[in-house]
Amino acid sequence: MQKILVSACLLGDPVRYNGKAKTADHFWLKMWHKEGRIVSICPELEGGLPVPRPPAEIVEGFAGCVIDGSAEVETECGQNVTKPFLAGAKKALQLCQRYDIQIAILTEGSPSCGSSKVYDGSFSGRKIAGQGVTSAFLERHGVKVFSQFQCEEAHQCLSRIEQQLMSVTL
Ligand code: SF4
């Protein structure tokens, strides 16, 4: 049975920068939980950051640039938190490799977990198209990343993957 990586805050863990969760109440998340498919991670905690912590944003670049070393993740006060963000992304990939995970549901908008939108680095609340560092890192390694608003698409993708695997083993 294929497992799915899910952001810990979507599962109700109070691990966000502000000490709160961002619980997602979706049919497929509940079903995957019942089926024992869910592997949970908070990349920022796994990277060594505490709860609560100052909010951080990707500055002067995109997540891919952070991975390649040409952009940074910083707090509003200018503290550089690139290393823990990258360390968390690597831990997420290690989990995917350990459990052969091909699909992740990660929290939209986060500088780690966002899959289509992130804050623009100005700490003004403005969002732009882009990914978080963990999402970009996982996608570079072949993991399909969906937001919590795309559980249905993730379910369809999961079904296709499992059908392909079954046809290979038959
Ligand atoms: S890093 Fe991801 S899992 Fe952790 S609090 Fe932020 S959005 Fe949630």
Backbone and ligand atoms as CSV (ligand in chain L), in Angstrom:
chain,resi,resn,atom,element,x,y,z
A,1,MET,N,N,0.843,-1.196,0.000
A,1,MET,CA,C,0.000,0.000,0.000
A,1,MET,C,C,0.883,1.253,0.000
A,2,GLN,N,N,0.599,2.155,-0.921
A,2,GLN,CA,C,1.378,3.392,-1.013
A,2,GLN,C,C,1.099,4.316,0.178
A,3,LYS,N,N,2.142,4.847,0.769
A,3,LYS,CA,C,1.964,5.818,1.841
A,3,LYS,C,C,2.020,7.245,1.269
A,4,ILE,N,N,1.580,8.213,2.083
A,4,ILE,CA,C,1.530,9.614,1.647
A,4,ILE,C,C,2.165,10.480,2.729
A,5,LEU,N,N,3.040,11.366,2.322
A,5,LEU,CA,C,3.638,12.304,3.275
A,5,LEU,C,C,2.681,13.479,3.482
A,6,VAL,N,N,2.433,13.866,4.737
A,6,VAL,CA,C,1.496,14.971,5.011
A,6,VAL,C,C,2.131,15.935,6.024
A,7,SER,N,N,1.959,17.219,5.789
A,7,SER,CA,C,2.425,18.237,6.740
A,7,SER,C,C,1.781,18.013,8.100
A,8,ALA,N,N,2.606,18.023,9.143
A,8,ALA,CA,C,2.105,17.738,10.487
A,8,ALA,C,C,1.031,18.735,10.926
A,9,CYS,N,N,1.160,19.997,10.528
A,9,CYS,CA,C,0.171,20.992,10.988
A,9,CYS,C,C,-1.202,20.746,10.385
A,10,LEU,N,N,-1.256,20.109,9.217
A,10,LEU,CA,C,-2.560,19.779,8.614
A,10,LEU,C,C,-3.255,18.671,9.395
A,11,LEU,N,N,-2.461,17.893,10.128
A,11,LEU,CA,C,-3.012,16.767,10.896
A,11,LEU,C,C,-3.363,17.180,12.328
A,12,GLY,N,N,-3.247,18.476,12.607
A,12,GLY,CA,C,-3.649,18.979,13.924
A,12,GLY,C,C,-2.499,19.186,14.888
A,13,ASP,N,N,-1.272,18.946,14.467
A,13,ASP,CA,C,-0.135,19.182,15.371
A,13,ASP,C,C,0.152,20.686,15.465
A,14,PRO,N,N,0.269,21.223,16.672
A,14,PRO,CA,C,0.485,22.676,16.832
A,14,PRO,C,C,1.956,23.047,16.631
A,15,VAL,N,N,2.410,22.941,15.395
A,15,VAL,CA,C,3.844,23.090,15.102
A,15,VAL,C,C,4.164,24.300,14.235
A,16,ARG,N,N,3.154,25.128,13.942
A,16,ARG,CA,C,3.419,26.290,13.090
A,16,ARG,C,C,4.243,27.327,13.859
A,17,TYR,N,N,4.731,28.308,13.139
A,17,TYR,CA,C,5.569,29.347,13.755
A,17,TYR,C,C,4.880,29.979,14.967
A,18,ASN,N,N,3.534,30.073,14.906
A,18,ASN,CA,C,2.781,30.723,15.985
A,18,ASN,C,C,2.270,29.741,17.037
A,19,GLY,N,N,2.741,28.508,16.989
A,19,GLY,CA,C,2.338,27.512,17.982
A,19,GLY,C,C,0.960,26.928,17.737
A,20,LYS,N,N,0.414,27.171,16.552
A,20,LYS,CA,C,-0.921,26.646,16.235
A,20,LYS,C,C,-0.841,25.570,15.151
A,21,ALA,N,N,-1.950,24.847,15.010
A,21,ALA,CA,C,-2.075,23.887,13.907
A,21,ALA,C,C,-2.804,24.558,12.746
A,22,LYS,N,N,-2.904,23.842,11.651
A,22,LYS,CA,C,-3.713,24.326,10.510
A,22,LYS,C,C,-4.522,23.130,10.020
A,23,THR,N,N,-5.331,22.593,10.928
A,23,THR,CA,C,-5.976,21.304,10.704
A,23,THR,C,C,-6.849,21.313,9.448
A,24,ALA,N,N,-6.625,20.326,8.609
A,24,ALA,CA,C,-7.420,20.170,7.389
A,24,ALA,C,C,-8.399,19.025,7.607
A,25,ASP,N,N,-9.669,19.303,7.326
A,25,ASP,CA,C,-10.710,18.324,7.585
A,25,ASP,C,C,-11.233,17.836,6.236
A,26,HIS,N,N,-10.525,16.903,5.630
A,26,HIS,CA,C,-10.919,16.454,4.295
A,26,HIS,C,C,-11.185,14.963,4.308
A,27,PHE,N,N,-12.178,14.550,3.532
A,27,PHE,CA,C,-12.557,13.135,3.461
A,27,PHE,C,C,-11.351,12.238,3.200
A,28,TRP,N,N,-10.537,12.607,2.212
A,28,TRP,CA,C,-9.431,11.709,1.837
A,28,TRP,C,C,-8.347,11.676,2.898
A,29,LEU,N,N,-8.139,12.788,3.573
A,29,LEU,CA,C,-7.145,12.761,4.669
A,29,LEU,C,C,-7.591,11.790,5.761
A,30,LYS,N,N,-8.909,11.816,6.075
A,30,LYS,CA,C,-9.428,10.895,7.103
A,30,LYS,C,C,-9.320,9.451,6.623
A,31,MET,N,N,-9.651,9.224,5.359
A,31,MET,CA,C,-9.589,7.867,4.805
A,31,MET,C,C,-8.140,7.353,4.803
A,32,TRP,N,N,-7.218,8.190,4.361
A,32,TRP,CA,C,-5.807,7.762,4.341
A,32,TRP,C,C,-5.305,7.467,5.745
A,33,HIS,N,N,-5.796,8.263,6.710
A,33,HIS,CA,C,-5.411,8.018,8.097
A,33,HIS,C,C,-5.918,6.643,8.552
A,34,LYS,N,N,-7.200,6.359,8.247
A,34,LYS,CA,C,-7.790,5.054,8.608
A,34,LYS,C,C,-7.027,3.914,7.950
A,35,GLU,N,N,-6.607,4.132,6.719
A,35,GLU,CA,C,-5.910,3.077,5.969
A,35,GLU,C,C,-4.450,2.916,6.395
A,36,GLY,N,N,-3.989,3.789,7.254
A,36,GLY,CA,C,-2.602,3.708,7.725
A,36,GLY,C,C,-1.579,4.167,6.705
A,37,ARG,N,N,-2.006,5.080,5.814
A,37,ARG,CA,C,-1.101,5.513,4.746
A,37,ARG,C,C,-0.255,6.725,5.130
A,38,ILE,N,N,-0.665,7.443,6.160
A,38,ILE,CA,C,-0.074,8.759,6.384
A,38,ILE,C,C,1.232,8.704,7.161
A,39,VAL,N,N,2.232,9.389,6.600
A,39,VAL,CA,C,3.497,9.619,7.286
A,39,VAL,C,C,3.589,11.136,7.484
A,40,SER,N,N,3.746,11.555,8.731
A,40,SER,CA,C,3.665,12.980,9.050
A,40,SER,C,C,5.057,13.586,9.234
A,41,ILE,N,N,5.197,14.837,8.812
A,41,ILE,CA,C,6.454,15.552,9.085
A,41,ILE,C,C,6.189,17.049,9.165
A,42,CYS,N,N,6.916,17.725,10.048
A,42,CYS,CA,C,7.038,19.181,9.987
A,42,CYS,C,C,8.493,19.452,9.627
A,43,PRO,N,N,8.769,19.826,8.390
A,43,PRO,CA,C,10.157,20.012,7.967
A,43,PRO,C,C,10.916,21.042,8.806
A,44,GLU,N,N,10.224,22.104,9.233
A,44,GLU,CA,C,10.946,23.141,9.986
A,44,GLU,C,C,11.381,22.625,11.358
A,45,LEU,N,N,10.522,21.830,11.997
A,45,LEU,CA,C,10.925,21.230,13.281
A,45,LEU,C,C,12.029,20.212,13.063
A,46,GLU,N,N,11.870,19.402,12.024
A,46,GLU,CA,C,12.887,18.378,11.733
A,46,GLU,C,C,14.229,19.013,11.408
A,47,GLY,N,N,14.165,20.233,10.875
A,47,GLY,CA,C,15.400,20.955,10.574
A,47,GLY,C,C,16.026,21.599,11.790
A,48,GLY,N,N,15.315,21.551,12.925
A,48,GLY,CA,C,15.902,22.051,14.167
A,48,GLY,C,C,15.323,23.347,14.694
A,49,LEU,N,N,14.283,23.874,14.048
A,49,LEU,CA,C,13.689,25.128,14.530
A,49,LEU,C,C,12.683,24.842,15.651
A,50,PRO,N,N,12.486,25.807,16.558
A,50,PRO,CA,C,11.576,25.584,17.691
A,50,PRO,C,C,10.140,26.010,17.383
A,51,VAL,N,N,9.252,25.724,18.319
A,51,VAL,CA,C,7.866,26.246,18.310
A,51,VAL,C,C,7.667,27.004,19.616
A,52,PRO,N,N,7.240,28.257,19.608
A,52,PRO,CA,C,7.033,29.087,18.414
A,52,PRO,C,C,8.376,29.568,17.849
A,53,ARG,N,N,8.309,30.156,16.674
A,53,ARG,CA,C,9.504,30.685,16.016
A,53,ARG,C,C,9.100,31.898,15.183
A,54,PRO,N,N,10.028,32.768,14.884
A,54,PRO,CA,C,9.655,33.915,14.049
A,54,PRO,C,C,9.271,33.436,12.653
A,55,PRO,N,N,8.265,34.051,12.032
A,55,PRO,CA,C,7.949,33.661,10.653
A,55,PRO,C,C,9.127,33.952,9.732
A,56,ALA,N,N,9.260,33.143,8.707
A,56,ALA,CA,C,10.377,33.311,7.765
A,56,ALA,C,C,9.834,33.317,6.336
A,57,GLU,N,N,10.584,33.923,5.450
A,57,GLU,CA,C,10.204,33.952,4.034
A,57,GLU,C,C,11.443,33.761,3.167
A,58,ILE,N,N,11.218,33.272,1.968
A,58,ILE,CA,C,12.300,33.158,0.990
A,58,ILE,C,C,12.550,34.558,0.431
A,59,VAL,N,N,13.799,35.016,0.512
A,59,VAL,CA,C,14.082,36.391,0.072
A,59,VAL,C,C,14.933,36.395,-1.195
A,60,GLU,N,N,14.576,37.295,-2.078
A,60,GLU,CA,C,15.334,37.530,-3.317
A,60,GLU,C,C,15.569,36.260,-4.113
A,61,GLY,N,N,14.512,35.511,-4.326
A,61,GLY,CA,C,14.659,34.313,-5.154
A,61,GLY,C,C,13.542,33.334,-4.883
A,62,PHE,N,N,13.669,32.172,-5.482
A,62,PHE,CA,C,12.659,31.139,-5.345
A,62,PHE,C,C,13.251,29.943,-4.612
A,63,ALA,N,N,12.377,28.994,-4.289
A,63,ALA,CA,C,12.828,27.835,-3.518
A,63,ALA,C,C,13.967,27.100,-4.226
A,64,GLY,N,N,13.869,26.999,-5.546
A,64,GLY,CA,C,14.939,26.325,-6.289
A,64,GLY,C,C,16.273,27.027,-6.095
A,65,CYS,N,N,16.237,28.360,-5.996
A,65,CYS,CA,C,17.478,29.130,-5.774
A,65,CYS,C,C,18.017,28.838,-4.382
A,66,VAL,N,N,17.125,28.674,-3.408
A,66,VAL,CA,C,17.576,28.332,-2.045
A,66,VAL,C,C,18.305,26.989,-2.086
A,67,ILE,N,N,17.720,26.035,-2.795
A,67,ILE,CA,C,18.330,24.700,-2.893
A,67,ILE,C,C,19.685,24.788,-3.599
A,68,ASP,N,N,19.761,25.651,-4.606
A,68,ASP,CA,C,21.014,25.777,-5.362
A,68,ASP,C,C,22.017,26.710,-4.693
A,69,GLY,N,N,21.622,27.366,-3.610
A,69,GLY,CA,C,22.562,28.209,-2.869
A,69,GLY,C,C,22.606,29.658,-3.296
A,70,SER,N,N,21.634,30.104,-4.113
A,70,SER,CA,C,21.684,31.496,-4.571
A,70,SER,C,C,20.571,32.362,-3.973
A,71,ALA,N,N,19.814,31.847,-3.035
A,71,ALA,CA,C,18.830,32.655,-2.295
A,71,ALA,C,C,18.772,32.105,-0.868
A,72,GLU,N,N,18.161,32.884,0.011
A,72,GLU,CA,C,18.163,32.518,1.439
A,72,GLU,C,C,16.736,32.525,1.977
A,73,VAL,N,N,16.588,31.896,3.133
A,73,VAL,CA,C,15.349,32.018,3.906
A,73,VAL,C,C,15.709,32.807,5.152
A,74,GLU,N,N,14.943,33.877,5.402
A,74,GLU,CA,C,15.264,34.751,6.533
A,74,GLU,C,C,14.013,35.079,7.337
A,75,THR,N,N,14.225,35.394,8.618
A,75,THR,CA,C,13.138,35.934,9.426
A,75,THR,C,C,13.041,37.430,9.140
A,76,GLU,N,N,11.974,38.046,9.665
A,76,GLU,CA,C,11.784,39.475,9.411
A,76,GLU,C,C,12.943,40.293,9.968
A,77,CYS,N,N,13.584,39.793,11.039
A,77,CYS,CA,C,14.729,40.507,11.629
A,77,CYS,C,C,16.026,40.229,10.887
A,78,GLY,N,N,15.964,39.422,9.851
A,78,GLY,CA,C,17.167,39.170,9.063
A,78,GLY,C,C,17.975,37.969,9.517
A,79,GLN,N,N,17.410,37.178,10.439
A,79,GLN,CA,C,18.139,35.968,10.841
A,79,GLN,C,C,18.078,34.954,9.699
A,80,ASN,N,N,19.215,34.427,9.327
A,80,ASN,CA,C,19.281,33.476,8.221
A,80,ASN,C,C,18.930,32.075,8.717
A,81,VAL,N,N,17.839,31.523,8.216
A,81,VAL,CA,C,17.404,30.183,8.645
A,81,VAL,C,C,17.430,29.200,7.459
A,82,THR,N,N,18.270,29.501,6.503
A,82,THR,CA,C,18.354,28.637,5.319
A,82,THR,C,C,18.763,27.213,5.686
A,83,LYS,N,N,19.759,27.095,6.562
A,83,LYS,CA,C,20.261,25.747,6.886
A,83,LYS,C,C,19.183,24.850,7.470
A,84,PRO,N,N,18.433,25.293,8.506
A,84,PRO,CA,C,17.378,24.409,9.001
A,84,PRO,C,C,16.281,24.124,7.973
A,85,PHE,N,N,16.007,25.069,7.098
A,85,PHE,CA,C,15.000,24.804,6.057
A,85,PHE,C,C,15.493,23.704,5.105
A,86,LEU,N,N,16.770,23.791,4.737
A,86,LEU,CA,C,17.308,22.752,3.841
A,86,LEU,C,C,17.410,21.408,4.557
A,87,ALA,N,N,17.786,21.459,5.840
A,87,ALA,CA,C,17.896,20.206,6.608
A,87,ALA,C,C,16.517,19.536,6.712
A,88,GLY,N,N,15.471,20.335,6.912
A,88,GLY,CA,C,14.115,19.777,6.991
A,88,GLY,C,C,13.679,19.178,5.663
A,89,ALA,N,N,14.045,19.832,4.573
A,89,ALA,CA,C,13.698,19.303,3.246
A,89,ALA,C,C,14.375,17.950,3.029
A,90,LYS,N,N,15.623,17.843,3.469
A,90,LYS,CA,C,16.348,16.568,3.294
A,90,LYS,C,C,15.731,15.470,4.151
A,91,LYS,N,N,15.289,15.831,5.352
A,91,LYS,CA,C,14.636,14.829,6.213
A,91,LYS,C,C,13.327,14.356,5.561
A,92,ALA,N,N,12.605,15.287,4.950
A,92,ALA,CA,C,11.349,14.906,4.279
A,92,ALA,C,C,11.642,13.927,3.139
A,93,LEU,N,N,12.689,14.215,2.372
A,93,LEU,CA,C,13.043,13.305,1.275
A,93,LEU,C,C,13.469,11.941,1.815
A,94,GLN,N,N,14.229,11.940,2.913
A,94,GLN,CA,C,14.641,10.655,3.501
A,94,GLN,C,C,13.427,9.815,3.880
A,95,LEU,N,N,12.396,10.474,4.440
A,95,LEU,CA,C,11.170,9.743,4.794
A,95,LEU,C,C,10.506,9.172,3.538
A,96,CYS,N,N,10.449,9.982,2.500
A,96,CYS,CA,C,9.844,9.500,1.241
A,96,CYS,C,C,10.613,8.301,0.701
A,97,GLN,N,N,11.925,8.363,0.778
A,97,GLN,CA,C,12.726,7.252,0.256
A,97,GLN,C,C,12.562,6.009,1.134
A,98,ARG,N,N,12.488,6.220,2.453
A,98,ARG,CA,C,12.359,5.065,3.366
A,98,ARG,C,C,11.048,4.326,3.126
A,99,TYR,N,N,9.960,5.089,2.877
A,99,TYR,CA,C,8.642,4.459,2.731
A,99,TYR,C,C,8.186,4.386,1.267
A,100,ASP,N,N,9.080,4.682,0.353
A,100,ASP,CA,C,8.748,4.662,-1.070
A,100,ASP,C,C,7.528,5.539,-1.374
A,101,ILE,N,N,7.532,6.730,-0.810
A,101,ILE,CA,C,6.404,7.656,-0.962
A,101,ILE,C,C,6.545,8.449,-2.259
A,102,GLN,N,N,5.453,8.513,-3.006
A,102,GLN,CA,C,5.480,9.249,-4.279
A,102,GLN,C,C,4.562,10.464,-4.282
A,103,ILE,N,N,3.775,10.617,-3.197
A,103,ILE,CA,C,2.808,11.720,-3.129
A,103,ILE,C,C,2.905,12.407,-1.766
A,104,ALA,N,N,2.880,13.744,-1.791
A,104,ALA,CA,C,2.867,14.501,-0.534
A,104,ALA,C,C,1.729,15.507,-0.562
A,105,ILE,N,N,1.104,15.705,0.604
A,105,ILE,CA,C,0.099,16.772,0.775
A,105,ILE,C,C,0.718,17.752,1.768
A,106,LEU,N,N,1.085,18.917,1.271
A,106,LEU,CA,C,1.792,19.875,2.123
A,106,LEU,C,C,1.019,21.200,2.182
A,107,THR,N,N,1.277,21.939,3.247
A,107,THR,CA,C,0.475,23.133,3.565
A,107,THR,C,C,0.759,24.298,2.609
A,108,GLU,N,N,-0.286,24.717,1.918
A,108,GLU,CA,C,-0.135,25.809,0.945
A,108,GLU,C,C,0.314,27.106,1.618
A,109,GLY,N,N,1.208,27.826,0.946
A,109,GLY,CA,C,1.608,29.157,1.399
A,109,GLY,C,C,2.842,29.182,2.279
A,110,SER,N,N,3.236,28.034,2.816
A,110,SER,CA,C,4.378,27.989,3.739
A,110,SER,C,C,5.708,28.081,2.977
A,111,PRO,N,N,6.715,28.735,3.576
A,111,PRO,CA,C,8.027,28.793,2.906
A,111,PRO,C,C,8.725,27.433,2.840
A,112,SER,N,N,8.226,26.462,3.617
A,112,SER,CA,C,8.718,25.086,3.480
A,112,SER,C,C,7.787,24.253,2.618
A,113,CYS,N,N,6.489,24.323,2.941
A,113,CYS,CA,C,5.524,23.347,2.417
A,113,CYS,C,C,4.653,23.861,1.274
A,114,GLY,N,N,4.672,25.139,0.983
A,114,GLY,CA,C,3.816,25.677,-0.085
A,114,GLY,C,C,4.085,24.969,-1.407
A,115,SER,N,N,3.004,24.730,-2.168
A,115,SER,CA,C,3.213,24.038,-3.443
A,115,SER,C,C,2.916,24.907,-4.661
A,116,SER,N,N,2.152,25.996,-4.479
A,116,SER,CA,C,1.942,26.878,-5.636
A,116,SER,C,C,2.002,28.360,-5.269
A,117,LYS,N,N,1.972,28.659,-3.941
A,117,LYS,CA,C,2.033,30.070,-3.523
A,117,LYS,C,C,2.928,30.191,-2.300
A,118,VAL,N,N,3.702,31.257,-2.255
A,118,VAL,CA,C,4.506,31.557,-1.062
A,118,VAL,C,C,4.517,33.068,-0.854
A,119,TYR,N,N,4.900,33.501,0.329
A,119,TYR,CA,C,5.049,34.946,0.569
A,119,TYR,C,C,6.268,35.452,-0.204
A,120,ASP,N,N,6.192,36.734,-0.575
A,120,ASP,CA,C,7.167,37.236,-1.562
A,120,ASP,C,C,8.502,37.680,-0.979
A,121,GLY,N,N,8.706,37.514,0.315
A,121,GLY,CA,C,9.996,37.873,0.897
A,121,GLY,C,C,10.040,39.282,1.454
A,122,SER,N,N,8.917,40.005,1.352
A,122,SER,CA,C,8.894,41.387,1.844
A,122,SER,C,C,8.226,41.494,3.219
A,123,PHE,N,N,7.702,40.399,3.720
A,123,PHE,CA,C,6.986,40.364,5.000
A,123,PHE,C,C,5.818,41.355,5.004
A,124,SER,N,N,5.225,41.548,3.841
A,124,SER,CA,C,4.090,42.463,3.734
A,124,SER,C,C,2.778,41.700,3.605
A,125,GLY,N,N,2.843,40.376,3.627
A,125,GLY,CA,C,1.639,39.563,3.484
A,125,GLY,C,C,1.288,39.257,2.042
A,126,ARG,N,N,2.127,39.728,1.116
A,126,ARG,CA,C,1.823,39.501,-0.310
A,126,ARG,C,C,2.321,38.131,-0.741
A,127,LYS,N,N,1.455,37.400,-1.434
A,127,LYS,CA,C,1.854,36.079,-1.923
A,127,LYS,C,C,2.132,36.128,-3.423
A,128,ILE,N,N,3.044,35.266,-3.841
A,128,ILE,CA,C,3.373,35.152,-5.259
A,128,ILE,C,C,3.361,33.667,-5.634
A,129,ALA,N,N,3.362,33.397,-6.919
A,129,ALA,CA,C,3.443,32.009,-7.364
A,129,ALA,C,C,4.817,31.457,-6.991
A,130,GLY,N,N,4.837,30.286,-6.421
A,130,GLY,CA,C,6.121,29.680,-6.057
A,130,GLY,C,C,5.911,28.536,-5.084
A,131,GLN,N,N,7.003,27.854,-4.791
A,131,GLN,CA,C,6.950,26.706,-3.881
A,131,GLN,C,C,7.768,26.990,-2.633
A,132,GLY,N,N,7.501,26.206,-1.584
A,132,GLY,CA,C,8.364,26.209,-0.426
A,132,GLY,C,C,9.585,25.325,-0.689
A,133,VAL,N,N,10.553,25.416,0.212
A,133,VAL,CA,C,11.831,24.721,0.000
A,133,VAL,C,C,11.644,23.198,-0.003
A,134,THR,N,N,10.864,22.678,0.943
A,134,THR,CA,C,10.652,21.222,0.987
A,134,THR,C,C,9.889,20.751,-0.245
A,135,SER,N,N,8.858,21.480,-0.623
A,135,SER,CA,C,8.078,21.080,-1.804
A,135,SER,C,C,8.963,21.025,-3.046
A,136,ALA,N,N,9.767,22.060,-3.246
A,136,ALA,CA,C,10.634,22.099,-4.429
A,136,ALA,C,C,11.654,20.962,-4.383
A,137,PHE,N,N,12.183,20.700,-3.193
A,137,PHE,CA,C,13.202,19.650,-3.057
A,137,PHE,C,C,12.581,18.273,-3.349
A,138,LEU,N,N,11.392,18.033,-2.820
A,138,LEU,CA,C,10.733,16.744,-3.068
A,138,LEU,C,C,10.414,16.588,-4.554
A,139,GLU,N,N,9.914,17.655,-5.169
A,139,GLU,CA,C,9.558,17.537,-6.594
A,139,GLU,C,C,10.792,17.297,-7.450
A,140,ARG,N,N,11.918,17.873,-7.061
A,140,ARG,CA,C,13.154,17.601,-7.809
A,140,ARG,C,C,13.516,16.128,-7.776
A,141,HIS,N,N,13.053,15.466,-6.722
A,141,HIS,CA,C,13.381,14.049,-6.572
A,141,HIS,C,C,12.191,13.148,-6.924
A,142,GLY,N,N,11.238,13.699,-7.649
A,142,GLY,CA,C,10.183,12.865,-8.231
A,142,GLY,C,C,8.944,12.668,-7.390
A,143,VAL,N,N,8.866,13.335,-6.231
A,143,VAL,CA,C,7.651,13.218,-5.400
A,143,VAL,C,C,6.640,14.255,-5.896
A,144,LYS,N,N,5.393,13.842,-6.104
A,144,LYS,CA,C,4.356,14.785,-6.545
A,144,LYS,C,C,3.788,15.477,-5.313
A,145,VAL,N,N,3.820,16.815,-5.321
A,145,VAL,CA,C,3.362,17.571,-4.149
A,145,VAL,C,C,2.024,18.250,-4.450
A,146,PHE,N,N,1.065,18.031,-3.566
A,146,PHE,CA,C,-0.254,18.660,-3.655
A,146,PHE,C,C,-0.477,19.489,-2.398
A,147,SER,N,N,-1.365,20.485,-2.494
A,147,SER,CA,C,-1.744,21.241,-1.296
A,147,SER,C,C,-2.926,20.550,-0.625
A,148,GLN,N,N,-3.304,21.067,0.539
A,148,GLN,CA,C,-4.464,20.502,1.245
A,148,GLN,C,C,-5.767,20.764,0.494
A,149,PHE,N,N,-5.713,21.644,-0.519
A,149,PHE,CA,C,-6.910,21.928,-1.311
A,149,PHE,C,C,-7.007,21.016,-2.539
A,150,GLN,N,N,-6.050,20.101,-2.654
A,150,GLN,CA,C,-6.006,19.238,-3.845
A,150,GLN,C,C,-6.044,17.756,-3.471
A,151,CYS,N,N,-6.764,17.447,-2.391
A,151,CYS,CA,C,-6.794,16.036,-1.951
A,151,CYS,C,C,-7.438,15.141,-3.002
A,152,GLU,N,N,-8.434,15.649,-3.701
A,152,GLU,CA,C,-9.094,14.828,-4.723
A,152,GLU,C,C,-8.103,14.499,-5.850
A,153,GLU,N,N,-7.343,15.508,-6.294
A,153,GLU,CA,C,-6.337,15.267,-7.332
A,153,GLU,C,C,-5.289,14.271,-6.833
A,154,ALA,N,N,-4.913,14.416,-5.564
A,154,ALA,CA,C,-3.921,13.493,-4.997
A,154,ALA,C,C,-4.474,12.072,-4.962
A,155,HIS,N,N,-5.754,11.948,-4.627
A,155,HIS,CA,C,-6.389,10.620,-4.607
A,155,HIS,C,C,-6.346,9.991,-5.999
A,156,GLN,N,N,-6.660,10.794,-7.025
A,156,GLN,CA,C,-6.649,10.257,-8.394
A,156,GLN,C,C,-5.239,9.844,-8.804
A,157,CYS,N,N,-4.267,10.644,-8.412
A,157,CYS,CA,C,-2.867,10.328,-8.716
A,157,CYS,C,C,-2.454,9.036,-8.006
A,158,LEU,N,N,-2.862,8.917,-6.753
A,158,LEU,CA,C,-2.548,7.713,-5.966
A,158,LEU,C,C,-3.154,6.477,-6.622
A,159,SER,N,N,-4.396,6.592,-7.093
A,159,SER,CA,C,-5.060,5.455,-7.749
A,159,SER,C,C,-4.284,5.045,-8.993
A,160,ARG,N,N,-3.838,6.037,-9.781
A,160,ARG,CA,C,-3.082,5.722,-11.003
A,160,ARG,C,C,-1.784,4.999,-10.656
A,161,ILE,N,N,-1.098,5.497,-9.634
A,161,ILE,CA,C,0.175,4.871,-9.244
A,161,ILE,C,C,-0.065,3.430,-8.801
A,162,GLU,N,N,-1.118,3.211,-8.020
A,162,GLU,CA,C,-1.357,1.856,-7.522
A,162,GLU,C,C,-1.795,0.927,-8.654
A,163,GLN,N,N,-2.559,1.444,-9.625
A,163,GLN,CA,C,-2.943,0.611,-10.776
A,163,GLN,C,C,-1.714,0.227,-11.592
A,164,GLN,N,N,-0.809,1.197,-11.781
A,164,GLN,CA,C,0.415,0.903,-12.537
A,164,GLN,C,C,1.247,-0.162,-11.823
A,165,LEU,N,N,1.347,-0.021,-10.508
A,165,LEU,CA,C,2.133,-0.992,-9.747
A,165,LEU,C,C,1.507,-2.383,-9.826
A,166,MET,N,N,0.149,-2.426,-9.798
A,166,MET,CA,C,-0.529,-3.725,-9.884
A,166,MET,C,C,-0.311,-4.362,-11.242
A,167,SER,N,N,-0.360,-3.533,-12.297
A,167,SER,CA,C,-0.204,-4.112,-13.647
A,167,SER,C,C,1.226,-4.625,-13.853
A,168,VAL,N,N,2.188,-4.038,-13.156
A,168,VAL,CA,C,3.572,-4.516,-13.261
A,168,VAL,C,C,3.734,-5.847,-12.560
A,169,THR,N,N,3.035,-6.019,-11.427
A,169,THR,CA,C,3.216,-7.246,-10.636
A,169,THR,C,C,2.354,-8.401,-11.147
A,170,LEU,N,N,1.320,-8.089,-12.006
A,170,LEU,CA,C,0.455,-9.186,-12.493
A,170,LEU,C,C,1.147,-10.002,-13.578
L,1,SF4,S1,S,6.906,23.592,8.058
L,1,SF4,FE1,FE,5.145,22.678,7.027
L,1,SF4,S2,S,4.391,21.186,8.509
L,1,SF4,FE2,FE,5.710,22.585,9.648
L,1,SF4,S3,S,4.321,24.123,10.421
L,1,SF4,FE3,FE,5.131,24.900,8.503
L,1,SF4,S4,S,3.598,24.278,6.984
L,1,SF4,FE4,FE,3.224,23.054,8.801
